């Protein structure tokens, strides 16, 4: 949970405070940055949820929604990044993001589908 919180928090801060620079780096300058800022807010919010739940037993009855949300996010994200990496000639950033998301998807899938005890 701590690693996930740091990963999502740093992504959220980057997207929130440097959207114009990221759009320029990705080659889509001129696009309104508001969508990246909203995405950054979502990432940062998810990081705060993970950070505040780090001491709880994740996967139990009370923290099941946290494991469900994290599993869904990382599974869908890993599928999207992996698909994009395969069709765009293996850009290293996409491959790295896909790998990180796949690892988190596997770990949260394990937490989601197994009993915490």
Biopython code that builds the backbone (N, CA, C, O; Angstrom):
import numpy as np
from Bio.PDB.StructureBuilder import StructureBuilder

atoms = [
    (1, "UNK", "N", (0.819, -1.192, 0.000)),
    (1, "UNK", "CA", (0.000, 0.000, 0.000)),
    (1, "UNK", "C", (0.868, 1.264, 0.000)),
    (1, "UNK", "O", (0.533, 2.258, -0.643)),
    (2, "UNK", "N", (1.962, 1.210, 0.713)),
    (2, "UNK", "CA", (2.842, 2.382, 0.778)),
    (2, "UNK", "C", (3.488, 2.637, -0.583)),
    (2, "UNK", "O", (3.548, 3.778, -1.041)),
    (3, "UNK", "N", (3.968, 1.583, -1.221)),
    (3, "UNK", "CA", (4.602, 1.745, -2.538)),
    (3, "UNK", "C", (3.583, 2.242, -3.553)),
    (3, "UNK", "O", (3.886, 3.111, -4.370)),
    (4, "UNK", "N", (2.384, 1.693, -3.502)),
    (4, "UNK", "CA", (1.327, 2.141, -4.402)),
    (4, "UNK", "C", (0.979, 3.606, -4.139)),
    (4, "UNK", "O", (0.764, 4.374, -5.076)),
    (5, "UNK", "N", (0.925, 3.985, -2.875)),
    (5, "UNK", "CA", (0.610, 5.379, -2.536)),
    (5, "UNK", "C", (1.686, 6.328, -3.052)),
    (5, "UNK", "O", (1.370, 7.390, -3.588)),
    (6, "UNK", "N", (2.952, 5.954, -2.894)),
    (6, "UNK", "CA", (4.031, 6.813, -3.400)),
    (6, "UNK", "C", (4.015, 6.902, -4.923)),
    (6, "UNK", "O", (4.207, 7.980, -5.485)),
    (7, "UNK", "N", (3.786, 5.769, -5.593)),
    (7, "UNK", "CA", (3.733, 5.750, -7.058)),
    (7, "UNK", "C", (2.600, 6.635, -7.571)),
    (7, "UNK", "O", (2.803, 7.478, -8.445)),
    (8, "UNK", "N", (1.411, 6.433, -7.020)),
    (8, "UNK", "CA", (0.266, 7.198, -7.488)),
    (8, "UNK", "C", (0.347, 8.664, -7.057)),
    (8, "UNK", "O", (-0.080, 9.553, -7.794)),
    (9, "UNK", "N", (0.888, 8.916, -5.876)),
    (9, "UNK", "CA", (1.027, 10.291, -5.415)),
    (9, "UNK", "C", (1.998, 11.088, -6.263)),
    (9, "UNK", "O", (1.738, 12.244, -6.597)),
    (10, "UNK", "N", (3.124, 10.467, -6.611)),
    (10, "UNK", "CA", (4.093, 11.176, -7.452)),
    (10, "UNK", "C", (3.533, 11.405, -8.850)),
    (10, "UNK", "O", (3.743, 12.468, -9.435)),
    (11, "UNK", "N", (2.821, 10.418, -9.391)),
    (11, "UNK", "CA", (2.184, 10.618, -10.701)),
    (11, "UNK", "C", (1.133, 11.717, -10.621)),
    (11, "UNK", "O", (1.016, 12.536, -11.532)),
    (12, "UNK", "N", (0.375, 11.737, -9.539)),
    (12, "UNK", "CA", (-0.648, 12.769, -9.362)),
    (12, "UNK", "C", (-0.067, 14.158, -9.259)),
    (12, "UNK", "O", (-0.606, 15.105, -9.831)),
    (13, "UNK", "N", (1.035, 14.290, -8.529)),
    (13, "UNK", "CA", (1.666, 15.606, -8.404)),
    (13, "UNK", "C", (2.258, 16.065, -9.733)),
    (13, "UNK", "O", (2.137, 17.235, -10.096)),
    (14, "UNK", "N", (2.891, 15.155, -10.454)),
    (14, "UNK", "CA", (3.439, 15.520, -11.771)),
    (14, "UNK", "C", (2.345, 15.972, -12.719)),
    (14, "UNK", "O", (2.477, 16.995, -13.390)),
    (15, "UNK", "N", (1.265, 15.205, -12.773)),
    (15, "UNK", "CA", (0.175, 15.551, -13.691)),
    (15, "UNK", "C", (-0.539, 16.830, -13.272)),
    (15, "UNK", "O", (-1.013, 17.584, -14.121)),
    (16, "UNK", "N", (-0.617, 17.074, -11.987)),
    (16, "UNK", "CA", (-1.319, 18.265, -11.509)),
    (16, "UNK", "C", (-0.519, 19.545, -11.712)),
    (16, "UNK", "O", (-1.075, 20.578, -12.084)),
    (17, "UNK", "N", (0.793, 19.473, -11.466)),
    (17, "UNK", "CA", (1.594, 20.696, -11.470)),
    (17, "UNK", "C", (2.420, 20.906, -12.736)),
    (17, "UNK", "O", (2.899, 22.015, -12.974)),
    (18, "UNK", "N", (2.598, 19.871, -13.550)),
    (18, "UNK", "CA", (3.394, 20.010, -14.775)),
    (18, "UNK", "C", (2.664, 19.455, -16.006)),
    (18, "UNK", "O", (3.273, 18.731, -16.794)),
    (19, "UNK", "N", (1.390, 19.772, -16.191)),
    (19, "UNK", "CA", (0.678, 19.195, -17.337)),
    (19, "UNK", "C", (1.178, 19.734, -18.681)),
    (19, "UNK", "O", (1.272, 18.994, -19.659)),
    (20, "UNK", "N", (1.495, 21.026, -18.715)),
    (20, "UNK", "CA", (1.950, 21.619, -19.976)),
    (20, "UNK", "C", (3.296, 21.046, -20.395)),
    (20, "UNK", "O", (3.523, 20.787, -21.578)),
    (21, "UNK", "N", (4.176, 20.848, -19.444)),
    (21, "UNK", "CA", (5.493, 20.294, -19.748)),
    (21, "UNK", "C", (5.382, 18.840, -20.207)),
    (21, "UNK", "O", (6.104, 18.415, -21.108)),
    (22, "UNK", "N", (4.481, 18.083, -19.588)),
    (22, "UNK", "CA", (4.279, 16.690, -19.991)),
    (22, "UNK", "C", (3.673, 16.604, -21.391)),
    (22, "UNK", "O", (4.058, 15.748, -22.188)),
    (23, "UNK", "N", (2.738, 17.483, -21.681)),
    (23, "UNK", "CA", (2.155, 17.498, -23.033)),
    (23, "UNK", "C", (3.204, 17.839, -24.077)),
    (23, "UNK", "O", (3.197, 17.261, -25.163)),
    (24, "UNK", "N", (4.101, 18.759, -23.776)),
    (24, "UNK", "CA", (5.179, 19.105, -24.701)),
    (24, "UNK", "C", (6.122, 17.921, -24.879)),
    (24, "UNK", "O", (6.537, 17.618, -25.998)),
    (25, "UNK", "N", (6.462, 17.249, -23.775)),
    (25, "UNK", "CA", (7.355, 16.087, -23.841)),
    (25, "UNK", "C", (6.740, 14.968, -24.671)),
    (25, "UNK", "O", (7.439, 14.291, -25.425)),
    (26, "UNK", "N", (5.426, 14.774, -24.532)),
    (26, "UNK", "CA", (4.745, 13.717, -25.279)),
    (26, "UNK", "C", (4.432, 14.120, -26.713)),
    (26, "UNK", "O", (3.928, 13.307, -27.488)),
    (27, "UNK", "N", (4.723, 15.359, -27.070)),
    (27, "UNK", "CA", (4.527, 15.795, -28.445)),
    (27, "UNK", "C", (3.110, 16.199, -28.779)),
    (27, "UNK", "O", (2.732, 16.185, -29.950)),
    (28, "UNK", "N", (2.323, 16.553, -27.802)),
    (28, "UNK", "CA", (0.952, 16.997, -28.052)),
    (28, "UNK", "C", (0.731, 18.383, -27.446)),
    (28, "UNK", "O", (-0.303, 18.650, -26.833)),
    (29, "UNK", "N", (1.713, 19.251, -27.629)),
    (29, "UNK", "CA", (1.602, 20.614, -27.114)),
    (29, "UNK", "C", (0.416, 21.312, -27.772)),
    (29, "UNK", "O", (0.082, 21.034, -28.924)),
    (30, "UNK", "N", (-0.201, 22.202, -27.045)),
    (30, "UNK", "CA", (-1.370, 22.912, -27.557)),
    (30, "UNK", "C", (-2.669, 22.297, -27.075)),
    (30, "UNK", "O", (-3.735, 22.895, -27.225)),
    (31, "UNK", "N", (-2.590, 21.106, -26.499)),
    (31, "UNK", "CA", (-3.771, 20.459, -25.937)),
    (31, "UNK", "C", (-4.073, 21.090, -24.586)),
    (31, "UNK", "O", (-3.146, 21.359, -23.822)),
    (32, "UNK", "N", (-5.346, 21.335, -24.267)),
    (32, "UNK", "CA", (-5.661, 21.920, -22.952)),
    (32, "UNK", "C", (-5.224, 20.981, -21.820)),
    (32, "UNK", "O", (-5.516, 19.786, -21.864)),
    (33, "UNK", "N", (-4.533, 21.507, -20.818)),
    (33, "UNK", "CA", (-3.985, 20.655, -19.759)),
    (33, "UNK", "C", (-4.986, 20.246, -18.683)),
    (33, "UNK", "O", (-4.629, 19.511, -17.763)),
    (34, "UNK", "N", (-6.227, 20.707, -18.782)),
    (34, "UNK", "CA", (-7.183, 20.470, -17.705)),
    (34, "UNK", "C", (-7.443, 18.968, -17.497)),
    (34, "UNK", "O", (-7.657, 18.541, -16.362)),
    (35, "UNK", "N", (-7.430, 18.173, -18.551)),
    (35, "UNK", "CA", (-7.678, 16.745, -18.391)),
    (35, "UNK", "C", (-6.540, 16.061, -17.637)),
    (35, "UNK", "O", (-6.776, 15.165, -16.827)),
    (36, "UNK", "N", (-5.318, 16.482, -17.903)),
    (36, "UNK", "CA", (-4.197, 15.926, -17.160)),
    (36, "UNK", "C", (-4.241, 16.369, -15.702)),
    (36, "UNK", "O", (-3.870, 15.602, -14.813)),
    (37, "UNK", "N", (-4.682, 17.579, -15.447)),
    (37, "UNK", "CA", (-4.785, 18.046, -14.072)),
    (37, "UNK", "C", (-5.866, 17.275, -13.307)),
    (37, "UNK", "O", (-5.684, 16.949, -12.134)),
    (38, "UNK", "N", (-6.973, 16.989, -13.962)),
    (38, "UNK", "CA", (-8.009, 16.169, -13.327)),
    (38, "UNK", "C", (-7.529, 14.742, -13.103)),
    (38, "UNK", "O", (-7.830, 14.137, -12.074)),
    (39, "UNK", "N", (-6.785, 14.204, -14.061)),
    (39, "UNK", "CA", (-6.202, 12.881, -13.889)),
    (39, "UNK", "C", (-5.220, 12.878, -12.721)),
    (39, "UNK", "O", (-5.173, 11.925, -11.942)),
    (40, "UNK", "N", (-4.443, 13.940, -12.605)),
    (40, "UNK", "CA", (-3.526, 14.073, -11.482)),
    (40, "UNK", "C", (-4.268, 14.122, -10.154)),
    (40, "UNK", "O", (-3.816, 13.546, -9.164)),
    (41, "UNK", "N", (-5.395, 14.800, -10.133)),
    (41, "UNK", "CA", (-6.203, 14.847, -8.909)),
    (41, "UNK", "C", (-6.718, 13.460, -8.548)),
    (41, "UNK", "O", (-6.752, 13.097, -7.372)),
    (42, "UNK", "N", (-7.115, 12.688, -9.545)),
    (42, "UNK", "CA", (-7.578, 11.325, -9.286)),
    (42, "UNK", "C", (-6.457, 10.446, -8.754)),
    (42, "UNK", "O", (-6.653, 9.693, -7.800)),
    (43, "UNK", "N", (-5.289, 10.540, -9.366)),
    (43, "UNK", "CA", (-4.139, 9.766, -8.892)),
    (43, "UNK", "C", (-3.782, 10.144, -7.456)),
    (43, "UNK", "O", (-3.549, 9.274, -6.617)),
    (44, "UNK", "N", (-3.741, 11.433, -7.185)),
    (44, "UNK", "CA", (-3.377, 11.876, -5.849)),
    (44, "UNK", "C", (-4.421, 11.438, -4.825)),
    (44, "UNK", "O", (-4.071, 11.059, -3.707)),
    (45, "UNK", "N", (-5.693, 11.486, -5.197)),
    (45, "UNK", "CA", (-6.757, 11.038, -4.297)),
    (45, "UNK", "C", (-6.635, 9.550, -4.007)),
    (45, "UNK", "O", (-6.787, 9.126, -2.861)),
    (46, "UNK", "N", (-6.363, 8.759, -5.028)),
    (46, "UNK", "CA", (-6.165, 7.326, -4.845)),
    (46, "UNK", "C", (-4.955, 7.080, -3.938)),
    (46, "UNK", "O", (-4.978, 6.173, -3.106)),
    (47, "UNK", "N", (-3.916, 7.873, -4.095)),
    (47, "UNK", "CA", (-2.741, 7.745, -3.237)),
    (47, "UNK", "C", (-3.093, 8.037, -1.785)),
    (47, "UNK", "O", (-2.614, 7.353, -0.881)),
    (48, "UNK", "N", (-3.919, 9.041, -1.558)),
    (48, "UNK", "CA", (-4.314, 9.370, -0.191)),
    (48, "UNK", "C", (-5.155, 8.251, 0.423)),
    (48, "UNK", "O", (-5.004, 7.945, 1.606)),
    (49, "UNK", "N", (-6.029, 7.643, -0.361)),
    (49, "UNK", "CA", (-6.814, 6.509, 0.142)),
    (49, "UNK", "C", (-5.884, 5.358, 0.518)),
    (49, "UNK", "O", (-6.032, 4.762, 1.585)),
    (50, "UNK", "N", (-4.928, 5.044, -0.354)),
    (50, "UNK", "CA", (-3.994, 3.958, -0.068)),
    (50, "UNK", "C", (-3.129, 4.279, 1.146)),
    (50, "UNK", "O", (-2.853, 3.397, 1.959)),
    (51, "UNK", "N", (-2.703, 5.525, 1.276)),
    (51, "UNK", "CA", (-1.856, 5.899, 2.406)),
    (51, "UNK", "C", (-2.618, 5.781, 3.730)),
    (51, "UNK", "O", (-2.081, 5.277, 4.717)),
    (52, "UNK", "N", (-3.856, 6.243, 3.746)),
    (52, "UNK", "CA", (-4.619, 6.181, 4.989)),
    (52, "UNK", "C", (-5.036, 4.758, 5.337)),
    (52, "UNK", "O", (-5.321, 4.474, 6.500)),
    (53, "UNK", "N", (-5.078, 3.859, 4.359)),
    (53, "UNK", "CA", (-5.478, 2.470, 4.606)),
    (53, "UNK", "C", (-4.289, 1.538, 4.787)),
    (53, "UNK", "O", (-4.467, 0.324, 4.884)),
    (54, "UNK", "N", (-3.090, 2.081, 4.833)),
    (54, "UNK", "CA", (-1.897, 1.223, 4.864)),
    (54, "UNK", "C", (-1.808, 0.363, 6.118)),
    (54, "UNK", "O", (-1.204, -0.709, 6.076)),
    (55, "UNK", "N", (-2.384, 0.794, 7.220)),
    (55, "UNK", "CA", (-2.307, 0.028, 8.463)),
    (55, "UNK", "C", (-3.444, -0.987, 8.588)),
    (55, "UNK", "O", (-3.407, -1.840, 9.476)),
    (56, "UNK", "N", (-4.438, -0.912, 7.728)),
    (56, "UNK", "CA", (-5.573, -1.832, 7.782)),
    (56, "UNK", "C", (-5.235, -3.157, 7.122)),
    (56, "UNK", "O", (-4.322, -3.244, 6.300)),
    (57, "UNK", "N", (-5.980, -4.181, 7.491)),
    (57, "UNK", "CA", (-5.865, -5.476, 6.829)),
    (57, "UNK", "C", (-6.627, -5.382, 5.510)),
    (57, "UNK", "O", (-7.857, -5.429, 5.500)),
    (58, "UNK", "N", (-5.913, -5.252, 4.408)),
    (58, "UNK", "CA", (-6.541, -5.049, 3.101)),
    (58, "UNK", "C", (-7.068, -6.390, 2.601)),
    (58, "UNK", "O", (-6.376, -7.406, 2.675)),
    (59, "UNK", "N", (-8.283, -6.384, 2.098)),
    (59, "UNK", "CA", (-8.907, -7.602, 1.607)),
    (59, "UNK", "C", (-9.959, -8.130, 2.560)),
    (59, "UNK", "O", (-10.782, -8.965, 2.182)),
    (60, "UNK", "N", (-9.936, -7.647, 3.799)),
    (60, "UNK", "CA", (-10.968, -8.028, 4.749)),
    (60, "UNK", "C", (-12.278, -7.344, 4.402)),
    (60, "UNK", "O", (-12.369, -6.624, 3.408)),
    (61, "UNK", "N", (-13.275, -7.569, 5.213)),
    (61, "UNK", "CA", (-14.604, -7.061, 4.899)),
    (61, "UNK", "C", (-14.648, -5.530, 4.852)),
    (61, "UNK", "O", (-15.391, -4.960, 4.053)),
    (62, "UNK", "N", (-13.859, -4.862, 5.700)),
    (62, "UNK", "CA", (-13.928, -3.404, 5.750)),
    (62, "UNK", "C", (-13.048, -2.728, 4.705)),
    (62, "UNK", "O", (-13.347, -1.612, 4.281)),
    (63, "UNK", "N", (-11.992, -3.368, 4.293)),
    (63, "UNK", "CA", (-11.092, -2.769, 3.303)),
    (63, "UNK", "C", (-11.234, -3.403, 1.919)),
    (63, "UNK", "O", (-10.412, -3.160, 1.035)),
    (64, "UNK", "N", (-12.255, -4.199, 1.733)),
    (64, "UNK", "CA", (-12.480, -4.823, 0.425)),
    (64, "UNK", "C", (-12.666, -3.804, -0.693)),
    (64, "UNK", "O", (-12.143, -4.021, -1.786)),
    (65, "UNK", "N", (-13.383, -2.707, -0.477)),
    (65, "UNK", "CA", (-13.508, -1.720, -1.556)),
    (65, "UNK", "C", (-12.164, -1.124, -1.991)),
    (65, "UNK", "O", (-11.986, -0.786, -3.162)),
    (66, "UNK", "N", (-11.233, -0.998, -1.064)),
    (66, "UNK", "CA", (-9.916, -0.466, -1.423)),
    (66, "UNK", "C", (-9.176, -1.443, -2.317)),
    (66, "UNK", "O", (-8.581, -1.036, -3.315)),
    (67, "UNK", "N", (-9.202, -2.725, -1.977)),
    (67, "UNK", "CA", (-8.532, -3.715, -2.830)),
    (67, "UNK", "C", (-9.241, -3.845, -4.168)),
    (67, "UNK", "O", (-8.589, -4.045, -5.193)),
    (68, "UNK", "N", (-10.562, -3.734, -4.177)),
    (68, "UNK", "CA", (-11.315, -3.817, -5.426)),
    (68, "UNK", "C", (-10.971, -2.654, -6.355)),
    (68, "UNK", "O", (-10.721, -2.858, -7.543)),
    (69, "UNK", "N", (-10.959, -1.440, -5.816)),
    (69, "UNK", "CA", (-10.646, -0.265, -6.625)),
    (69, "UNK", "C", (-9.228, -0.293, -7.159)),
    (69, "UNK", "O", (-8.998, 0.028, -8.325)),
    (70, "UNK", "N", (-8.272, -0.673, -6.318)),
    (70, "UNK", "CA", (-6.885, -0.749, -6.760)),
    (70, "UNK", "C", (-6.698, -1.837, -7.810)),
    (70, "UNK", "O", (-6.005, -1.629, -8.806)),
    (71, "UNK", "N", (-7.309, -2.986, -7.594)),
    (71, "UNK", "CA", (-7.183, -4.079, -8.564)),
    (71, "UNK", "C", (-7.768, -3.669, -9.913)),
    (71, "UNK", "O", (-7.145, -3.879, -10.953)),
    (72, "UNK", "N", (-8.964, -3.086, -9.895)),
    (72, "UNK", "CA", (-9.593, -2.671, -11.155)),
    (72, "UNK", "C", (-8.750, -1.614, -11.866)),
    (72, "UNK", "O", (-8.538, -1.696, -13.076)),
    (73, "UNK", "N", (-8.272, -0.630, -11.120)),
    (73, "UNK", "CA", (-7.469, 0.434, -11.723)),
    (73, "UNK", "C", (-6.201, -0.122, -12.365)),
    (73, "UNK", "O", (-5.907, 0.183, -13.521)),
    (74, "UNK", "N", (-5.454, -0.931, -11.625)),
    (74, "UNK", "CA", (-4.187, -1.409, -12.141)),
    (74, "UNK", "C", (-4.368, -2.466, -13.234)),
    (74, "UNK", "O", (-3.544, -2.547, -14.145)),
    (75, "UNK", "N", (-5.420, -3.267, -13.163)),
    (75, "UNK", "CA", (-5.663, -4.242, -14.229)),
    (75, "UNK", "C", (-6.020, -3.536, -15.542)),
    (75, "UNK", "O", (-5.446, -3.834, -16.589)),
    (76, "UNK", "N", (-6.956, -2.617, -15.477)),
    (76, "UNK", "CA", (-7.359, -1.885, -16.682)),
    (76, "UNK", "C", (-6.196, -1.050, -17.216)),
    (76, "UNK", "O", (-5.972, -0.990, -18.425)),
    (77, "UNK", "N", (-5.458, -0.407, -16.311)),
    (77, "UNK", "CA", (-4.294, 0.379, -16.725)),
    (77, "UNK", "C", (-3.209, -0.471, -17.355)),
    (77, "UNK", "O", (-2.601, -0.064, -18.345)),
    (78, "UNK", "N", (-2.954, -1.654, -16.792)),
    (78, "UNK", "CA", (-1.920, -2.523, -17.372)),
    (78, "UNK", "C", (-2.325, -3.013, -18.750)),
    (78, "UNK", "O", (-1.488, -3.087, -19.650)),
    (79, "UNK", "N", (-3.587, -3.347, -18.928)),
    (79, "UNK", "CA", (-4.043, -3.779, -20.251)),
    (79, "UNK", "C", (-3.915, -2.648, -21.271)),
    (79, "UNK", "O", (-3.508, -2.875, -22.410)),
    (80, "UNK", "N", (-4.263, -1.434, -20.857)),
    (80, "UNK", "CA", (-4.174, -0.291, -21.769)),
    (80, "UNK", "C", (-2.722, 0.025, -22.114)),
    (80, "UNK", "O", (-2.396, 0.224, -23.284)),
    (81, "UNK", "N", (-1.841, 0.073, -21.105)),
    (81, "UNK", "CA", (-0.426, 0.359, -21.361)),
    (81, "UNK", "C", (0.234, -0.736, -22.187)),
    (81, "UNK", "O", (1.021, -0.445, -23.088)),
    (82, "UNK", "N", (-0.080, -1.991, -21.887)),
    (82, "UNK", "CA", (0.526, -3.091, -22.643)),
    (82, "UNK", "C", (0.079, -3.079, -24.108)),
    (82, "UNK", "O", (0.881, -3.308, -25.013)),
    (83, "UNK", "N", (-1.207, -2.808, -24.325)),
    (83, "UNK", "CA", (-1.698, -2.723, -25.700)),
    (83, "UNK", "C", (-1.022, -1.572, -26.442)),
    (83, "UNK", "O", (-0.598, -1.730, -27.587)),
    (84, "UNK", "N", (-0.923, -0.423, -25.792)),
    (84, "UNK", "CA", (-0.297, 0.741, -26.415)),
    (84, "UNK", "C", (1.185, 0.503, -26.672)),
    (84, "UNK", "O", (1.718, 0.949, -27.688)),
    (85, "UNK", "N", (1.851, -0.194, -25.762)),
    (85, "UNK", "CA", (3.281, -0.489, -25.952)),
    (85, "UNK", "C", (3.496, -1.408, -27.139)),
    (85, "UNK", "O", (4.479, -1.256, -27.864)),
    (86, "UNK", "N", (2.597, -2.359, -27.353)),
    (86, "UNK", "CA", (2.759, -3.289, -28.463)),
    (86, "UNK", "C", (2.468, -2.649, -29.819)),
    (86, "UNK", "O", (3.075, -3.029, -30.820)),
    (87, "UNK", "N", (1.551, -1.686, -29.866)),
    (87, "UNK", "CA", (1.230, -1.085, -31.164)),
    (87, "UNK", "C", (2.090, 0.136, -31.480)),
    (87, "UNK", "O", (2.049, 0.635, -32.605)),
    (88, "UNK", "N", (2.881, 0.636, -30.500)),
    (88, "UNK", "CA", (3.680, 1.826, -30.775)),
    (88, "UNK", "C", (5.174, 1.536, -30.709)),
    (88, "UNK", "O", (5.944, 2.345, -30.192)),
    (89, "UNK", "N", (5.571, 0.420, -31.216)),
    (89, "UNK", "CA", (6.974, 0.017, -31.360)),
    (89, "UNK", "C", (7.774, 0.075, -30.058)),
    (89, "UNK", "O", (8.913, 0.542, -30.046)),
    (90, "UNK", "N", (7.191, -0.388, -28.995)),
    (90, "UNK", "CA", (7.878, -0.588, -27.717)),
    (90, "UNK", "C", (8.602, 0.660, -27.206)),
    (90, "UNK", "O", (9.808, 0.616, -26.960)),
    (91, "UNK", "N", (7.895, 1.742, -27.051)),
    (91, "UNK", "CA", (8.475, 2.937, -26.438)),
    (91, "UNK", "C", (8.838, 2.595, -24.991)),
    (91, "UNK", "O", (8.006, 2.045, -24.269)),
    (92, "UNK", "N", (10.060, 2.908, -24.551)),
    (92, "UNK", "CA", (10.502, 2.492, -23.212)),
    (92, "UNK", "C", (9.615, 2.990, -22.069)),
    (92, "UNK", "O", (9.419, 2.272, -21.088)),
    (93, "UNK", "N", (9.081, 4.197, -22.180)),
    (93, "UNK", "CA", (8.216, 4.718, -21.116)),
    (93, "UNK", "C", (6.927, 3.921, -21.025)),
    (93, "UNK", "O", (6.438, 3.650, -19.928)),
    (94, "UNK", "N", (6.375, 3.546, -22.170)),
    (94, "UNK", "CA", (5.143, 2.761, -22.163)),
    (94, "UNK", "C", (5.383, 1.353, -21.639)),
    (94, "UNK", "O", (4.560, 0.812, -20.900)),
    (95, "UNK", "N", (6.502, 0.765, -22.017)),
    (95, "UNK", "CA", (6.838, -0.566, -21.529)),
    (95, "UNK", "C", (7.049, -0.529, -20.017)),
    (95, "UNK", "O", (6.585, -1.418, -19.303)),
    (96, "UNK", "N", (7.744, 0.492, -19.530)),
    (96, "UNK", "CA", (7.962, 0.635, -18.088)),
    (96, "UNK", "C", (6.665, 0.833, -17.329)),
    (96, "UNK", "O", (6.451, 0.211, -16.288)),
    (97, "UNK", "N", (5.798, 1.694, -17.839)),
    (97, "UNK", "CA", (4.510, 1.925, -17.186)),
    (97, "UNK", "C", (3.662, 0.658, -17.206)),
    (97, "UNK", "O", (3.000, 0.329, -16.222)),
    (98, "UNK", "N", (3.688, -0.050, -18.333)),
    (98, "UNK", "CA", (2.943, -1.301, -18.424)),
    (98, "UNK", "C", (3.464, -2.342, -17.452)),
    (98, "UNK", "O", (2.686, -3.088, -16.856)),
    (99, "UNK", "N", (4.771, -2.393, -17.290)),
    (99, "UNK", "CA", (5.371, -3.345, -16.350)),
    (99, "UNK", "C", (4.997, -3.004, -14.913)),
    (99, "UNK", "O", (4.620, -3.888, -14.143)),
    (100, "UNK", "N", (5.096, -1.749, -14.552)),
    (100, "UNK", "CA", (4.730, -1.331, -13.189)),
    (100, "UNK", "C", (3.251, -1.608, -12.930)),
    (100, "UNK", "O", (2.892, -2.143, -11.881)),
    (101, "UNK", "N", (2.408, -1.251, -13.869)),
    (101, "UNK", "CA", (0.978, -1.488, -13.696)),
    (101, "UNK", "C", (0.669, -2.982, -13.626)),
    (101, "UNK", "O", (-0.196, -3.397, -12.854)),
    (102, "UNK", "N", (1.361, -3.792, -14.420)),
    (102, "UNK", "CA", (1.130, -5.241, -14.389)),
    (102, "UNK", "C", (1.527, -5.828, -13.040)),
    (102, "UNK", "O", (0.828, -6.693, -12.511)),
    (103, "UNK", "N", (2.635, -5.370, -12.485)),
    (103, "UNK", "CA", (3.063, -5.859, -11.164)),
    (103, "UNK", "C", (2.035, -5.493, -10.104)),
    (103, "UNK", "O", (1.646, -6.335, -9.295)),
    (104, "UNK", "N", (1.594, -4.238, -10.107)),
    (104, "UNK", "CA", (0.571, -3.833, -9.143)),
    (104, "UNK", "C", (-0.731, -4.599, -9.368)),
    (104, "UNK", "O", (-1.400, -4.957, -8.398)),
    (105, "UNK", "N", (-1.107, -4.860, -10.619)),
    (105, "UNK", "CA", (-2.334, -5.611, -10.899)),
    (105, "UNK", "C", (-2.232, -7.025, -10.338)),
    (105, "UNK", "O", (-3.193, -7.527, -9.756)),
    (106, "UNK", "N", (-1.097, -7.663, -10.504)),
    (106, "UNK", "CA", (-0.910, -9.015, -9.969)),
    (106, "UNK", "C", (-0.975, -8.999, -8.440)),
    (106, "UNK", "O", (-1.638, -9.842, -7.836)),
    (107, "UNK", "N", (-0.290, -8.042, -7.817)),
    (107, "UNK", "CA", (-0.282, -7.978, -6.353)),
    (107, "UNK", "C", (-1.662, -7.658, -5.779)),
    (107, "UNK", "O", (-2.093, -8.290, -4.815)),
    (108, "UNK", "N", (-2.351, -6.689, -6.361)),
    (108, "UNK", "CA", (-3.690, -6.378, -5.863)),
    (108, "UNK", "C", (-4.687, -7.473, -6.240)),
    (108, "UNK", "O", (-5.667, -7.676, -5.523)),
    (109, "UNK", "N", (-4.462, -8.176, -7.337)),
    (109, "UNK", "CA", (-5.300, -9.329, -7.666)),
    (109, "UNK", "C", (-5.147, -10.425, -6.632)),
    (109, "UNK", "O", (-6.125, -11.064, -6.242)),
    (110, "UNK", "N", (-3.922, -10.640, -6.190)),
    (110, "UNK", "CA", (-3.678, -11.631, -5.135)),
    (110, "UNK", "C", (-4.395, -11.224, -3.857)),
    (110, "UNK", "O", (-5.028, -12.059, -3.211)),
    (111, "UNK", "N", (-4.302, -9.946, -3.483)),
    (111, "UNK", "CA", (-4.959, -9.461, -2.288)),
    (111, "UNK", "C", (-6.478, -9.569, -2.437)),
    (111, "UNK", "O", (-7.172, -9.924, -1.485)),
    (112, "UNK", "N", (-6.988, -9.266, -3.618)),
    (112, "UNK", "CA", (-8.423, -9.261, -3.854)),
    (112, "UNK", "C", (-9.014, -10.666, -3.841)),
    (112, "UNK", "O", (-10.103, -10.870, -3.305)),
    (113, "UNK", "N", (-8.313, -11.639, -4.426)),
    (113, "UNK", "CA", (-8.874, -12.978, -4.600)),
    (113, "UNK", "C", (-8.502, -13.975, -3.503)),
    (113, "UNK", "O", (-8.964, -15.115, -3.545)),
    (114, "UNK", "N", (-7.694, -13.590, -2.535)),
    (114, "UNK", "CA", (-7.350, -14.508, -1.455)),
    (114, "UNK", "C", (-7.867, -13.971, -0.127)),
    (114, "UNK", "O", (-8.127, -12.777, 0.022)),
    (115, "UNK", "N", (-8.006, -14.857, 0.811)),
    (115, "UNK", "CA", (-8.461, -14.474, 2.143)),
    (115, "UNK", "C", (-7.303, -13.829, 2.898)),
    (115, "UNK", "O", (-6.181, -14.332, 2.831)),
    (116, "UNK", "N", (-7.541, -12.740, 3.608)),
    (116, "UNK", "CA", (-6.425, -12.040, 4.248)),
    (116, "UNK", "C", (-5.791, -12.800, 5.412)),
    (116, "UNK", "O", (-4.688, -12.459, 5.840)),
    (117, "UNK", "N", (-6.464, -13.811, 5.923)),
    (117, "UNK", "CA", (-5.924, -14.523, 7.088)),
    (117, "UNK", "C", (-4.995, -15.580, 6.765)),
    (117, "UNK", "O", (-4.479, -16.245, 7.664)),
]
sb = StructureBuilder()
sb.init_structure("model")
sb.init_model(0)
sb.init_chain("A")
sb.init_seg("    ")
for serial, (resi, resn, name, xyz) in enumerate(atoms, 1):
    if name == "N":
        sb.init_residue(resn, " ", resi, " ")
    sb.init_atom(name, np.array(xyz, "f"), 0.0, 1.0, " ", f" {name:<3s}", serial, name[0])
structure = sb.get_structure()
